[in-house]
Amino acid sequence: MLSEDFAHLMEEYGAFDPVERVSPEALEPYRGRLPESLLTLWLECGRGTWLGGRFQFCDPARYHGVLDLVFGDDPDFSSEDCLPYGFTAFGAPLVWSRRHQALEINLPFGQVLAPDMGTDSPAPDDLVIATATLPALDHPACDLIAADGKPLFERTVAKCGPLALDEVYGFTPALAVGGRASLNNLRRVSAPEHFSILAQAGGFVLRDASSWPPRTVRDIG
């Protein structure tokens, strides 16, 4: 049965659309590497998009190679310890770390956030992963503000059409190489390919979002 936290999210935000069904055999490689509550959600409800594509759960195997490109030889983060399990419409994968629990990699802006890193008394994994998913489902949190000061998501859907599974809205050219955060520069693109391009476009920094404004802790890698 679904955990109480994921059951609440399903009741609040509805079923995935579109959805990809997941077999028990497909989940075996992730047992012990992802919280059981997430695996149960995928088994019972599948993987797919929420809120018109603002967020989608993904097959970690399709995105795992991106982690090597982002983390490099970092002492705290590695692809051996981490698995990507979902992402926002504009390219911010959510990642589960067995050492540090929930991470976010904001690929367009070259940032890694690890809010649970170094916590003396970490919360249970099943609670943390549901709590980490919630901000990605909140409308303002999973939108981007364009250079004109206006939110982008609804305007991008109207311009480019809704996202299919394994698609995101990507800036062309990428922000890391001088692109502008404007509606005219957004395209629907393959998420695995776009993530690989962004991961190689520039360096990443670890950001501490516990204070405002968030501060840069150090370089990644």
Buried (B, 14 or more C-beta within 10 A) or exposed (E): EBBEBBBEBBEEBEEBEBBBEBEEEBBEEBEEBBBBBBBBBBBEBBBBBBBEBBBBBBBBEEBBBBBEBBBBEBEBBBBEBBBBBBBBBBBBBBBBBBEBBBBBBBBBBBBBBBBBBEEEEEEEBBBBBBBBBBBBBEEEEBBBEBEEEEEBBEBBBEBBEBBEBBBBBBBEEBBBEEBEBEBEBBBBBBBBEBBBBBBEBBEBBBBBEEEEEEEEBEEBB
